[in-house]
Amino acid sequence: MSTPEIEGLLEALRLANMAAYEIVQQVREVVQTEAPESQERVMYGGIMFANKGTDWGGVFAYKNHVSFEFSKGAQL
């Protein structure tokens, strides 16, 4: 689910770095397909994913790369 804050972050990213924008959008699509109950919010300069109020990961775009990070990822 997108919010004005998410849309603003995505638009700024699209204007600054189209390749990173496309990767972030692909990650969001995978999350929406595989974990449709997850919620999104902007935090730490990226998009955090949560389920039932508990953050489980996030996607962050940087100048030269995109990072898809997981909370407690070693437990996956």
N, CA, C, O and CB atoms as a CASP TS submission, in Angstrom:
PFRMAT TS
TARGET T0000
AUTHOR 0000-0000-0000
METHOD Language model
MODEL 1
PARENT N/A
ATOM      1  N   MET     1       0.854  -1.177   0.000  1.00  0.00           N
ATOM      2  CA  MET     1       0.000   0.000   0.000  1.00  0.00           C
ATOM      3  C   MET     1       0.894   1.232   0.000  1.00  0.00           C
ATOM      4  O   MET     1       1.803   1.363   0.820  1.00  0.00           O
ATOM      5  CB  MET     1      -0.969   0.003   1.227  1.00  0.00           C
ATOM      6  N   SER     2       0.623   2.109  -0.915  1.00  0.00           N
ATOM      7  CA  SER     2       1.428   3.309  -1.042  1.00  0.00           C
ATOM      8  C   SER     2       0.791   4.468  -0.277  1.00  0.00           C
ATOM      9  O   SER     2      -0.430   4.554  -0.143  1.00  0.00           O
ATOM     10  CB  SER     2       1.610   3.676  -2.517  1.00  0.00           C
ATOM     11  N   THR     3       1.641   5.345   0.214  1.00  0.00           N
ATOM     12  CA  THR     3       1.198   6.549   0.916  1.00  0.00           C
ATOM     13  C   THR     3       1.819   7.755   0.215  1.00  0.00           C
ATOM     14  O   THR     3       2.747   7.592  -0.576  1.00  0.00           O
ATOM     15  CB  THR     3       1.597   6.508   2.440  1.00  0.00           C
ATOM     16  N   PRO     4       1.329   8.950   0.487  1.00  0.00           N
ATOM     17  CA  PRO     4       1.964  10.136  -0.106  1.00  0.00           C
ATOM     18  C   PRO     4       3.458  10.225   0.220  1.00  0.00           C
ATOM     19  O   PRO     4       4.252  10.658  -0.615  1.00  0.00           O
ATOM     20  CB  PRO     4       1.261  11.399   0.381  1.00  0.00           C
ATOM     21  N   GLU     5       3.832   9.821   1.415  1.00  0.00           N
ATOM     22  CA  GLU     5       5.248   9.858   1.807  1.00  0.00           C
ATOM     23  C   GLU     5       6.069   8.874   0.959  1.00  0.00           C
ATOM     24  O   GLU     5       7.166   9.208   0.511  1.00  0.00           O
ATOM     25  CB  GLU     5       5.403   9.523   3.319  1.00  0.00           C
ATOM     26  N   ILE     6       5.544   7.676   0.740  1.00  0.00           N
ATOM     27  CA  ILE     6       6.230   6.695  -0.103  1.00  0.00           C
ATOM     28  C   ILE     6       6.298   7.194  -1.536  1.00  0.00           C
ATOM     29  O   ILE     6       7.341   7.095  -2.182  1.00  0.00           O
ATOM     30  CB  ILE     6       5.518   5.328  -0.046  1.00  0.00           C
ATOM     31  N   GLU     7       5.199   7.728  -2.032  1.00  0.00           N
ATOM     32  CA  GLU     7       5.181   8.237  -3.407  1.00  0.00           C
ATOM     33  C   GLU     7       6.190   9.371  -3.588  1.00  0.00           C
ATOM     34  O   GLU     7       6.839   9.458  -4.630  1.00  0.00           O
ATOM     35  CB  GLU     7       3.770   8.722  -3.779  1.00  0.00           C
ATOM     36  N   GLY     8       6.327  10.236  -2.591  1.00  0.00           N
ATOM     37  CA  GLY     8       7.308  11.314  -2.654  1.00  0.00           C
ATOM     38  C   GLY     8       8.731  10.787  -2.690  1.00  0.00           C
ATOM     39  O   GLY     8       9.554  11.265  -3.471  1.00  0.00           O
ATOM     40  N   LEU     9       9.022   9.814  -1.859  1.00  0.00           N
ATOM     41  CA  LEU     9      10.348   9.200  -1.849  1.00  0.00           C
ATOM     42  C   LEU     9      10.633   8.550  -3.199  1.00  0.00           C
ATOM     43  O   LEU     9      11.725   8.708  -3.745  1.00  0.00           O
ATOM     44  CB  LEU     9      10.462   8.157  -0.712  1.00  0.00           C
ATOM     45  N   LEU    10       9.655   7.820  -3.741  1.00  0.00           N
ATOM     46  CA  LEU    10       9.836   7.145  -5.025  1.00  0.00           C
ATOM     47  C   LEU    10      10.031   8.143  -6.165  1.00  0.00           C
ATOM     48  O   LEU    10      10.855   7.916  -7.051  1.00  0.00           O
ATOM     49  CB  LEU    10       8.638   6.246  -5.319  1.00  0.00           C
ATOM     50  N   GLU    11       9.286   9.237  -6.151  1.00  0.00           N
ATOM     51  CA  GLU    11       9.430  10.233  -7.211  1.00  0.00           C
ATOM     52  C   GLU    11      10.802  10.892  -7.152  1.00  0.00           C
ATOM     53  O   GLU    11      11.427  11.115  -8.189  1.00  0.00           O
ATOM     54  CB  GLU    11       8.328  11.295  -7.104  1.00  0.00           C
ATOM     55  N   ALA    12      11.271  11.201  -5.963  1.00  0.00           N
ATOM     56  CA  ALA    12      12.608  11.781  -5.823  1.00  0.00           C
ATOM     57  C   ALA    12      13.667  10.796  -6.311  1.00  0.00           C
ATOM     58  O   ALA    12      14.624  11.188  -6.978  1.00  0.00           O
ATOM     59  CB  ALA    12      12.879  12.176  -4.354  1.00  0.00           C
ATOM     60  N   LEU    13      13.496   9.531  -5.980  1.00  0.00           N
ATOM     61  CA  LEU    13      14.437   8.506  -6.429  1.00  0.00           C
ATOM     62  C   LEU    13      14.388   8.359  -7.946  1.00  0.00           C
ATOM     63  O   LEU    13      15.430   8.252  -8.592  1.00  0.00           O
ATOM     64  CB  LEU    13      14.132   7.159  -5.753  1.00  0.00           C
ATOM     65  N   ARG    14      13.195   8.352  -8.512  1.00  0.00           N
ATOM     66  CA  ARG    14      13.044   8.215  -9.961  1.00  0.00           C
ATOM     67  C   ARG    14      13.776   9.335 -10.694  1.00  0.00           C
ATOM     68  O   ARG    14      14.435   9.095 -11.705  1.00  0.00           O
ATOM     69  CB  ARG    14      11.558   8.214 -10.347  1.00  0.00           C
ATOM     70  N   LEU    15      13.659  10.544 -10.187  1.00  0.00           N
ATOM     71  CA  LEU    15      14.314  11.685 -10.819  1.00  0.00           C
ATOM     72  C   LEU    15      15.838  11.647 -10.651  1.00  0.00           C
ATOM     73  O   LEU    15      16.571  12.123 -11.519  1.00  0.00           O
ATOM     74  CB  LEU    15      13.765  12.979 -10.240  1.00  0.00           C
ATOM     75  N   ALA    16      16.304  11.091  -9.556  1.00  0.00           N
ATOM     76  CA  ALA    16      17.737  11.079  -9.259  1.00  0.00           C
ATOM     77  C   ALA    16      18.464   9.875  -9.851  1.00  0.00           C
ATOM     78  O   ALA    16      19.617   9.983 -10.268  1.00  0.00           O
ATOM     79  CB  ALA    16      17.945  11.104  -7.771  1.00  0.00           C
ATOM     80  N   ASN    17      17.774   8.708  -9.885  1.00  0.00           N
ATOM     81  CA  ASN    17      18.472   7.477 -10.259  1.00  0.00           C
ATOM     82  C   ASN    17      17.446   6.455 -10.753  1.00  0.00           C
ATOM     83  O   ASN    17      16.929   5.656  -9.972  1.00  0.00           O
ATOM     84  CB  ASN    17      19.291   6.906  -9.053  1.00  0.00           C
ATOM     85  N   MET    18      17.160   6.488 -12.044  1.00  0.00           N
ATOM     86  CA  MET    18      16.128   5.619 -12.621  1.00  0.00           C
ATOM     87  C   MET    18      16.424   4.135 -12.405  1.00  0.00           C
ATOM     88  O   MET    18      15.506   3.358 -12.143  1.00  0.00           O
ATOM     89  CB  MET    18      15.989   5.898 -14.109  1.00  0.00           C
ATOM     90  N   ALA    19      17.684   3.734 -12.510  1.00  0.00           N
ATOM     91  CA  ALA    19      18.030   2.317 -12.322  1.00  0.00           C
ATOM     92  C   ALA    19      17.697   1.866 -10.898  1.00  0.00           C
ATOM     93  O   ALA    19      17.118   0.796 -10.707  1.00  0.00           O
ATOM     94  CB  ALA    19      19.534   2.080 -12.619  1.00  0.00           C
ATOM     95  N   ALA    20      18.054   2.664  -9.913  1.00  0.00           N
ATOM     96  CA  ALA    20      17.746   2.316  -8.519  1.00  0.00           C
ATOM     97  C   ALA    20      16.243   2.317  -8.292  1.00  0.00           C
ATOM     98  O   ALA    20      15.726   1.445  -7.594  1.00  0.00           O
ATOM     99  CB  ALA    20      18.431   3.298  -7.547  1.00  0.00           C
ATOM    100  N   TYR    21      15.538   3.277  -8.865  1.00  0.00           N
ATOM    101  CA  TYR    21      14.075   3.334  -8.756  1.00  0.00           C
ATOM    102  C   TYR    21      13.453   2.038  -9.264  1.00  0.00           C
ATOM    103  O   TYR    21      12.575   1.475  -8.609  1.00  0.00           O
ATOM    104  CB  TYR    21      13.517   4.539  -9.545  1.00  0.00           C
ATOM    105  N   GLU    22      13.896   1.565 -10.418  1.00  0.00           N
ATOM    106  CA  GLU    22      13.337   0.343 -10.988  1.00  0.00           C
ATOM    107  C   GLU    22      13.599  -0.867 -10.108  1.00  0.00           C
ATOM    108  O   GLU    22      12.733  -1.729  -9.963  1.00  0.00           O
ATOM    109  CB  GLU    22      13.906   0.104 -12.368  1.00  0.00           C
ATOM    110  N   ILE    23      14.785  -0.939  -9.520  1.00  0.00           N
ATOM    111  CA  ILE    23      15.099  -2.049  -8.611  1.00  0.00           C
ATOM    112  C   ILE    23      14.211  -1.991  -7.376  1.00  0.00           C
ATOM    113  O   ILE    23      13.655  -3.008  -6.959  1.00  0.00           O
ATOM    114  CB  ILE    23      16.587  -2.014  -8.198  1.00  0.00           C
ATOM    115  N   VAL    24      14.077  -0.811  -6.792  1.00  0.00           N
ATOM    116  CA  VAL    24      13.218  -0.655  -5.609  1.00  0.00           C
ATOM    117  C   VAL    24      11.785  -1.082  -5.936  1.00  0.00           C
ATOM    118  O   VAL    24      11.150  -1.775  -5.141  1.00  0.00           O
ATOM    119  CB  VAL    24      13.242   0.815  -5.104  1.00  0.00           C
ATOM    120  N   GLN    25      11.282  -0.680  -7.078  1.00  0.00           N
ATOM    121  CA  GLN    25       9.925  -1.058  -7.472  1.00  0.00           C
ATOM    122  C   GLN    25       9.807  -2.573  -7.653  1.00  0.00           C
ATOM    123  O   GLN    25       8.782  -3.155  -7.296  1.00  0.00           O
ATOM    124  CB  GLN    25       9.526  -0.338  -8.769  1.00  0.00           C
ATOM    125  N   GLN    26      10.831  -3.211  -8.197  1.00  0.00           N
ATOM    126  CA  GLN    26      10.815  -4.662  -8.350  1.00  0.00           C
ATOM    127  C   GLN    26      10.805  -5.358  -6.990  1.00  0.00           C
ATOM    128  O   GLN    26      10.097  -6.347  -6.799  1.00  0.00           O
ATOM    129  CB  GLN    26      12.025  -5.123  -9.171  1.00  0.00           C
ATOM    130  N   VAL    27      11.587  -4.840  -6.053  1.00  0.00           N
ATOM    131  CA  VAL    27      11.588  -5.408  -4.696  1.00  0.00           C
ATOM    132  C   VAL    27      10.210  -5.263  -4.077  1.00  0.00           C
ATOM    133  O   VAL    27       9.701  -6.204  -3.469  1.00  0.00           O
ATOM    134  CB  VAL    27      12.653  -4.718  -3.803  1.00  0.00           C
ATOM    135  N   ARG    28       9.597  -4.090  -4.225  1.00  0.00           N
ATOM    136  CA  ARG    28       8.253  -3.879  -3.678  1.00  0.00           C
ATOM    137  C   ARG    28       7.251  -4.862  -4.278  1.00  0.00           C
ATOM    138  O   ARG    28       6.389  -5.381  -3.568  1.00  0.00           O
ATOM    139  CB  ARG    28       7.791  -2.437  -3.935  1.00  0.00           C
ATOM    140  N   GLU    29       7.359  -5.119  -5.576  1.00  0.00           N
ATOM    141  CA  GLU    29       6.457  -6.067  -6.231  1.00  0.00           C
ATOM    142  C   GLU    29       6.634  -7.476  -5.665  1.00  0.00           C
ATOM    143  O   GLU    29       5.652  -8.179  -5.427  1.00  0.00           O
ATOM    144  CB  GLU    29       6.700  -6.074  -7.749  1.00  0.00           C
ATOM    145  N   VAL    30       7.870  -7.884  -5.451  1.00  0.00           N
ATOM    146  CA  VAL    30       8.125  -9.204  -4.868  1.00  0.00           C
ATOM    147  C   VAL    30       7.523  -9.283  -3.466  1.00  0.00           C
ATOM    148  O   VAL    30       6.871 -10.268  -3.120  1.00  0.00           O
ATOM    149  CB  VAL    30       9.648  -9.499  -4.821  1.00  0.00           C
ATOM    150  N   VAL    31       7.741  -8.250  -2.666  1.00  0.00           N
ATOM    151  CA  VAL    31       7.184  -8.238  -1.307  1.00  0.00           C
ATOM    152  C   VAL    31       5.660  -8.304  -1.367  1.00  0.00           C
ATOM    153  O   VAL    31       5.053  -9.070  -0.619  1.00  0.00           O
ATOM    154  CB  VAL    31       7.639  -6.970  -0.534  1.00  0.00           C
ATOM    155  N   GLN    32       5.037  -7.527  -2.231  1.00  0.00           N
ATOM    156  CA  GLN    32       3.575  -7.527  -2.327  1.00  0.00           C
ATOM    157  C   GLN    32       3.046  -8.878  -2.777  1.00  0.00           C
ATOM    158  O   GLN    32       1.958  -9.282  -2.365  1.00  0.00           O
ATOM    159  CB  GLN    32       3.105  -6.442  -3.289  1.00  0.00           C
ATOM    160  N   THR    33       3.798  -9.585  -3.617  1.00  0.00           N
ATOM    161  CA  THR    33       3.379 -10.909  -4.073  1.00  0.00           C
ATOM    162  C   THR    33       3.586 -11.969  -3.000  1.00  0.00           C
ATOM    163  O   THR    33       2.700 -12.785  -2.746  1.00  0.00           O
ATOM    164  CB  THR    33       4.139 -11.296  -5.332  1.00  0.00           C
ATOM    165  N   GLU    34       4.746 -11.954  -2.378  1.00  0.00           N
ATOM    166  CA  GLU    34       5.117 -13.005  -1.430  1.00  0.00           C
ATOM    167  C   GLU    34       4.624 -12.763  -0.005  1.00  0.00           C
ATOM    168  O   GLU    34       4.456 -13.709   0.764  1.00  0.00           O
ATOM    169  CB  GLU    34       6.602 -13.152  -1.412  1.00  0.00           C
ATOM    170  N   ALA    35       4.395 -11.512   0.344  1.00  0.00           N
ATOM    171  CA  ALA    35       3.939 -11.167   1.699  1.00  0.00           C
ATOM    172  C   ALA    35       2.885 -10.065   1.603  1.00  0.00           C
ATOM    173  O   ALA    35       3.113  -8.953   2.080  1.00  0.00           O
ATOM    174  CB  ALA    35       5.141 -10.710   2.601  1.00  0.00           C
ATOM    175  N   PRO    36       1.731 -10.360   0.991  1.00  0.00           N
ATOM    176  CA  PRO    36       0.728  -9.322   0.743  1.00  0.00           C
ATOM    177  C   PRO    36       0.177  -8.657   2.003  1.00  0.00           C
ATOM    178  O   PRO    36      -0.397  -7.570   1.929  1.00  0.00           O
ATOM    179  CB  PRO    36      -0.402  -9.908  -0.024  1.00  0.00           C
ATOM    180  N   GLU    37       0.342  -9.287   3.136  1.00  0.00           N
ATOM    181  CA  GLU    37      -0.148  -8.702   4.385  1.00  0.00           C
ATOM    182  C   GLU    37       0.805  -7.650   4.957  1.00  0.00           C
ATOM    183  O   GLU    37       0.475  -6.980   5.935  1.00  0.00           O
ATOM    184  CB  GLU    37      -0.370  -9.795   5.411  1.00  0.00           C
ATOM    185  N   SER    38       1.976  -7.505   4.353  1.00  0.00           N
ATOM    186  CA  SER    38       2.973  -6.557   4.844  1.00  0.00           C
ATOM    187  C   SER    38       2.551  -5.121   4.571  1.00  0.00           C
ATOM    188  O   SER    38       1.904  -4.817   3.569  1.00  0.00           O
ATOM    189  CB  SER    38       4.330  -6.833   4.203  1.00  0.00           C
ATOM    190  N   GLN    39       2.937  -4.253   5.491  1.00  0.00           N
ATOM    191  CA  GLN    39       2.705  -2.819   5.356  1.00  0.00           C
ATOM    192  C   GLN    39       4.042  -2.157   5.033  1.00  0.00           C
ATOM    193  O   GLN    39       5.106  -2.686   5.353  1.00  0.00           O
ATOM    194  CB  GLN    39       2.068  -2.215   6.660  1.00  0.00           C
ATOM    195  N   GLU    40       3.967  -0.989   4.394  1.00  0.00           N
ATOM    196  CA  GLU    40       5.156  -0.216   4.048  1.00  0.00           C
ATOM    197  C   GLU    40       5.107   1.137   4.751  1.00  0.00           C
ATOM    198  O   GLU    40       4.038   1.690   5.008  1.00  0.00           O
ATOM    199  CB  GLU    40       5.270  -0.032   2.512  1.00  0.00           C
ATOM    200  N   ARG    41       6.300   1.651   5.052  1.00  0.00           N
ATOM    201  CA  ARG    41       6.402   3.026   5.540  1.00  0.00           C
ATOM    202  C   ARG    41       7.808   3.533   5.270  1.00  0.00           C
ATOM    203  O   ARG    41       8.753   2.752   5.168  1.00  0.00           O
ATOM    204  CB  ARG    41       6.061   3.117   7.059  1.00  0.00           C
ATOM    205  N   VAL    42       7.934   4.831   5.158  1.00  0.00           N
ATOM    206  CA  VAL    42       9.248   5.442   4.957  1.00  0.00           C
ATOM    207  C   VAL    42       9.929   5.568   6.302  1.00  0.00           C
ATOM    208  O   VAL    42       9.359   6.085   7.263  1.00  0.00           O
ATOM    209  CB  VAL    42       9.131   6.831   4.263  1.00  0.00           C
ATOM    210  N   MET    43      11.168   5.082   6.354  1.00  0.00           N
ATOM    211  CA  MET    43      11.958   5.169   7.581  1.00  0.00           C
ATOM    212  C   MET    43      13.431   4.990   7.208  1.00  0.00           C
ATOM    213  O   MET    43      13.752   4.195   6.325  1.00  0.00           O
ATOM    214  CB  MET    43      11.502   4.092   8.637  1.00  0.00           C
ATOM    215  N   TYR    44      14.308   5.707   7.860  1.00  0.00           N
ATOM    216  CA  TYR    44      15.748   5.610   7.614  1.00  0.00           C
ATOM    217  C   TYR    44      16.104   5.928   6.161  1.00  0.00           C
ATOM    218  O   TYR    44      17.130   5.458   5.667  1.00  0.00           O
ATOM    219  CB  TYR    44      16.245   4.215   7.973  1.00  0.00           C
ATOM    220  N   GLY    45      15.290   6.704   5.478  1.00  0.00           N
ATOM    221  CA  GLY    45      15.571   7.080   4.105  1.00  0.00           C
ATOM    222  C   GLY    45      15.212   6.028   3.072  1.00  0.00           C
ATOM    223  O   GLY    45      15.577   6.150   1.902  1.00  0.00           O
ATOM    224  N   GLY    46      14.502   5.005   3.495  1.00  0.00           N
ATOM    225  CA  GLY    46      14.085   3.942   2.590  1.00  0.00           C
ATOM    226  C   GLY    46      12.675   3.504   2.901  1.00  0.00           C
ATOM    227  O   GLY    46      11.937   4.198   3.600  1.00  0.00           O
ATOM    228  N   ILE    47      12.302   2.353   2.384  1.00  0.00           N
ATOM    229  CA  ILE    47      10.971   1.814   2.614  1.00  0.00           C
ATOM    230  C   ILE    47      11.102   0.586   3.508  1.00  0.00           C
ATOM    231  O   ILE    47      11.751  -0.397   3.149  1.00  0.00           O
ATOM    232  CB  ILE    47      10.261   1.460   1.267  1.00  0.00           C
ATOM    233  N   MET    48      10.477   0.662   4.675  1.00  0.00           N
ATOM    234  CA  MET    48      10.471  -0.453   5.625  1.00  0.00           C
ATOM    235  C   MET    48       9.221  -1.296   5.399  1.00  0.00           C
ATOM    236  O   MET    48       8.157  -0.783   5.050  1.00  0.00           O
ATOM    237  CB  MET    48      10.530   0.063   7.098  1.00  0.00           C
ATOM    238  N   PHE    49       9.377  -2.604   5.607  1.00  0.00           N
ATOM    239  CA  PHE    49       8.268  -3.539   5.513  1.00  0.00           C
ATOM    240  C   PHE    49       8.006  -4.104   6.903  1.00  0.00           C
ATOM    241  O   PHE    49       8.939  -4.419   7.642  1.00  0.00           O
ATOM    242  CB  PHE    49       8.568  -4.678   4.487  1.00  0.00           C
ATOM    243  N   ALA    50       6.729  -4.229   7.252  1.00  0.00           N
ATOM    244  CA  ALA    50       6.352  -4.745   8.560  1.00  0.00           C
ATOM    245  C   ALA    50       5.162  -5.673   8.411  1.00  0.00           C
ATOM    246  O   ALA    50       4.389  -5.582   7.457  1.00  0.00           O
ATOM    247  CB  ALA    50       6.029  -3.596   9.537  1.00  0.00           C
ATOM    248  N   ASN    51       5.036  -6.557   9.368  1.00  0.00           N
ATOM    249  CA  ASN    51       3.894  -7.451   9.439  1.00  0.00           C
ATOM    250  C   ASN    51       3.382  -7.408  10.871  1.00  0.00           C
ATOM    251  O   ASN    51       4.121  -7.698  11.812  1.00  0.00           O
ATOM    252  CB  ASN    51       4.269  -8.913   9.000  1.00  0.00           C
ATOM    253  N   LYS    52       2.128  -7.050  11.029  1.00  0.00           N
ATOM    254  CA  LYS    52       1.512  -6.939  12.357  1.00  0.00           C
ATOM    255  C   LYS    52       2.317  -6.020  13.270  1.00  0.00           C
ATOM    256  O   LYS    52       2.487  -6.297  14.458  1.00  0.00           O
ATOM    257  CB  LYS    52       1.379  -8.325  13.000  1.00  0.00           C
ATOM    258  N   GLY    53       2.811  -4.920  12.696  1.00  0.00           N
ATOM    259  CA  GLY    53       3.520  -3.925  13.485  1.00  0.00           C
ATOM    260  C   GLY    53       4.980  -4.227  13.761  1.00  0.00           C
ATOM    261  O   GLY    53       5.653  -3.433  14.419  1.00  0.00           O
ATOM    262  N   THR    54       5.493  -5.354  13.275  1.00  0.00           N
ATOM    263  CA  THR    54       6.885  -5.718  13.508  1.00  0.00           C
ATOM    264  C   THR    54       7.669  -5.601  12.203  1.00  0.00           C
ATOM    265  O   THR    54       7.365  -6.277  11.220  1.00  0.00           O
ATOM    266  CB  THR    54       6.991  -7.153  14.085  1.00  0.00           C
ATOM    267  N   ASP    55       8.679  -4.734  12.209  1.00  0.00           N
ATOM    268  CA  ASP    55       9.513  -4.581  11.018  1.00  0.00           C
ATOM    269  C   ASP    55      10.238  -5.886  10.722  1.00  0.00           C
ATOM    270  O   ASP    55      10.762  -6.538  11.625  1.00  0.00           O
ATOM    271  CB  ASP    55      10.526  -3.428  11.200  1.00  0.00           C
ATOM    272  N   TRP    56      10.261  -6.257   9.448  1.00  0.00           N
ATOM    273  CA  TRP    56      11.005  -7.456   9.070  1.00  0.00           C
ATOM    274  C   TRP    56      12.042  -7.190   7.988  1.00  0.00           C
ATOM    275  O   TRP    56      12.856  -8.062   7.685  1.00  0.00           O
ATOM    276  CB  TRP    56      10.053  -8.522   8.601  1.00  0.00           C
ATOM    277  N   GLY    57      12.022  -5.986   7.397  1.00  0.00           N
ATOM    278  CA  GLY    57      13.032  -5.675   6.389  1.00  0.00           C
ATOM    279  C   GLY    57      12.807  -4.310   5.777  1.00  0.00           C
ATOM    280  O   GLY    57      11.879  -3.586   6.138  1.00  0.00           O
ATOM    281  N   GLY    58      13.681  -3.978   4.840  1.00  0.00           N
ATOM    282  CA  GLY    58      13.544  -2.708   4.163  1.00  0.00           C
ATOM    283  C   GLY    58      14.395  -2.663   2.913  1.00  0.00           C
ATOM    284  O   GLY    58      15.341  -3.436   2.758  1.00  0.00           O
ATOM    285  N   VAL    59      14.044  -1.743   2.020  1.00  0.00           N
ATOM    286  CA  VAL    59      14.802  -1.535   0.795  1.00  0.00           C
ATOM    287  C   VAL    59      15.294  -0.094   0.785  1.00  0.00           C
ATOM    288  O   VAL    59      14.537   0.841   1.048  1.00  0.00           O
ATOM    289  CB  VAL    59      13.939  -1.850  -0.473  1.00  0.00           C
ATOM    290  N   PHE    60      16.586   0.066   0.473  1.00  0.00           N
ATOM    291  CA  PHE    60      17.237   1.365   0.558  1.00  0.00           C
ATOM    292  C   PHE    60      18.068   1.598  -0.697  1.00  0.00           C
ATOM    293  O   PHE    60      18.857   0.738  -1.090  1.00  0.00           O
ATOM    294  CB  PHE    60      18.119   1.459   1.826  1.00  0.00           C
ATOM    295  N   ALA    61      17.897   2.743  -1.319  1.00  0.00           N
ATOM    296  CA  ALA    61      18.648   3.095  -2.523  1.00  0.00           C
ATOM    297  C   ALA    61      19.760   4.058  -2.156  1.00  0.00           C
ATOM    298  O   ALA    61      19.547   5.042  -1.447  1.00  0.00           O
ATOM    299  CB  ALA    61      17.721   3.715  -3.599  1.00  0.00           C
ATOM    300  N   TYR    62      20.941   3.759  -2.648  1.00  0.00           N
ATOM    301  CA  TYR    62      22.112   4.604  -2.448  1.00  0.00           C
ATOM    302  C   TYR    62      22.629   5.050  -3.814  1.00  0.00           C
ATOM    303  O   TYR    62      22.058   4.679  -4.840  1.00  0.00           O
ATOM    304  CB  TYR    62      23.223   3.851  -1.646  1.00  0.00           C
ATOM    305  N   LYS    63      23.665   5.814  -3.837  1.00  0.00           N
ATOM    306  CA  LYS    63      24.188   6.356  -5.096  1.00  0.00           C
ATOM    307  C   LYS    63      24.567   5.239  -6.076  1.00  0.00           C
ATOM    308  O   LYS    63      24.251   5.320  -7.264  1.00  0.00           O
ATOM    309  CB  LYS    63      25.408   7.246  -4.821  1.00  0.00           C
ATOM    310  N   ASN    64      25.239   4.205  -5.581  1.00  0.00           N
ATOM    311  CA  ASN    64      25.764   3.171  -6.469  1.00  0.00           C
ATOM    312  C   ASN    64      25.184   1.780  -6.254  1.00  0.00           C
ATOM    313  O   ASN    64      25.612   0.826  -6.903  1.00  0.00           O
ATOM    314  CB  ASN    64      27.227   3.102  -6.315  1.00  0.00           C
ATOM    315  N   HIS    65      24.227   1.654  -5.363  1.00  0.00           N
ATOM    316  CA  HIS    65      23.638   0.334  -5.140  1.00  0.00           C
ATOM    317  C   HIS    65      22.294   0.450  -4.425  1.00  0.00           C
ATOM    318  O   HIS    65      21.942   1.501  -3.890  1.00  0.00           O
ATOM    319  CB  HIS    65      24.595  -0.548  -4.326  1.00  0.00           C
ATOM    320  N   VAL    66      21.554  -0.658  -4.430  1.00  0.00           N
ATOM    321  CA  VAL    66      20.305  -0.781  -3.682  1.00  0.00           C
ATOM    322  C   VAL    66      20.492  -1.928  -2.701  1.00  0.00           C
ATOM    323  O   VAL    66      21.035  -2.974  -3.056  1.00  0.00           O
ATOM    324  CB  VAL    66      19.065  -1.025  -4.635  1.00  0.00           C
ATOM    325  N   SER    67      20.047  -1.733  -1.485  1.00  0.00           N
ATOM    326  CA  SER    67      20.189  -2.738  -0.439  1.00  0.00           C
ATOM    327  C   SER    67      18.806  -3.213   0.011  1.00  0.00           C
ATOM    328  O   SER    67      17.930  -2.403   0.315  1.00  0.00           O
ATOM    329  CB  SER    67      20.992  -2.172   0.762  1.00  0.00           C
ATOM    330  N   PHE    68      18.621  -4.524   0.050  1.00  0.00           N
ATOM    331  CA  PHE    68      17.398  -5.125   0.595  1.00  0.00           C
ATOM    332  C   PHE    68      17.827  -5.810   1.873  1.00  0.00           C
ATOM    333  O   PHE    68      18.482  -6.851   1.841  1.00  0.00           O
ATOM    334  CB  PHE    68      16.703  -6.143  -0.426  1.00  0.00           C
ATOM    335  N   GLU    69      17.455  -5.223   3.001  1.00  0.00           N
ATOM    336  CA  GLU    69      17.952  -5.650   4.308  1.00  0.00           C
ATOM    337  C   GLU    69      16.841  -6.307   5.115  1.00  0.00           C
ATOM    338  O   GLU    69      15.665  -5.973   4.973  1.00  0.00           O
ATOM    339  CB  GLU    69      18.536  -4.458   5.081  1.00  0.00           C
ATOM    340  N   PHE    70      17.239  -7.246   5.961  1.00  0.00           N
ATOM    341  CA  PHE    70      16.278  -7.989   6.772  1.00  0.00           C
ATOM    342  C   PHE    70      16.608  -7.869   8.248  1.00  0.00           C
ATOM    343  O   PHE    70      17.770  -7.975   8.639  1.00  0.00           O
ATOM    344  CB  PHE    70      16.250  -9.457   6.359  1.00  0.00           C
ATOM    345  N   SER    71      15.593  -7.649   9.067  1.00  0.00           N
ATOM    346  CA  SER    71      15.756  -7.712  10.516  1.00  0.00           C
ATOM    347  C   SER    71      15.915  -9.189  10.876  1.00  0.00           C
ATOM    348  O   SER    71      15.133 -10.028  10.429  1.00  0.00           O
ATOM    349  CB  SER    71      14.528  -7.048  11.279  1.00  0.00           C
ATOM    350  N   LYS    72      16.897  -9.492  11.659  1.00  0.00           N
ATOM    351  CA  LYS    72      17.163 -10.879  12.066  1.00  0.00           C
ATOM    352  C   LYS    72      17.311 -11.786  10.841  1.00  0.00           C
ATOM    353  O   LYS    72      16.846 -12.926  10.841  1.00  0.00           O
ATOM    354  CB  LYS    72      16.028 -11.401  12.982  1.00  0.00           C
ATOM    355  N   GLY    73      17.957 -11.272   9.811  1.00  0.00           N
ATOM    356  CA  GLY    73      18.119 -12.006   8.564  1.00  0.00           C
ATOM    357  C   GLY    73      18.817 -13.343   8.726  1.00  0.00           C
ATOM    358  O   GLY    73      18.549 -14.277   7.971  1.00  0.00           O
ATOM    359  N   ALA    74      19.702 -13.445   9.695  1.00  0.00           N
ATOM    360  CA  ALA    74      20.395 -14.712   9.907  1.00  0.00           C
ATOM    361  C   ALA    74      19.442 -15.832  10.320  1.00  0.00           C
ATOM    362  O   ALA    74      19.779 -17.011  10.208  1.00  0.00           O
ATOM    363  CB  ALA    74      21.471 -14.542  10.961  1.00  0.00           C
ATOM    364  N   GLN    75      18.262 -15.467  10.793  1.00  0.00           N
ATOM    365  CA  GLN    75      17.285 -16.470  11.219  1.00  0.00           C
ATOM    366  C   GLN    75      16.398 -16.948  10.067  1.00  0.00           C
ATOM    367  O   GLN    75      15.571 -17.841  10.251  1.00  0.00           O
ATOM    368  CB  GLN    75      16.417 -15.904  12.331  1.00  0.00           C
ATOM    369  N   LEU    76      16.565 -16.357   8.879  1.00  0.00           N
ATOM    370  CA  LEU    76      15.733 -16.773   7.751  1.00  0.00           C
ATOM    371  C   LEU    76      16.050 -18.193   7.335  1.00  0.00           C
ATOM    372  O   LEU    76      15.444 -18.712   6.398  1.00  0.00           O
ATOM    373  CB  LEU    76      15.920 -15.830   6.570  1.00  0.00           C
TER
END
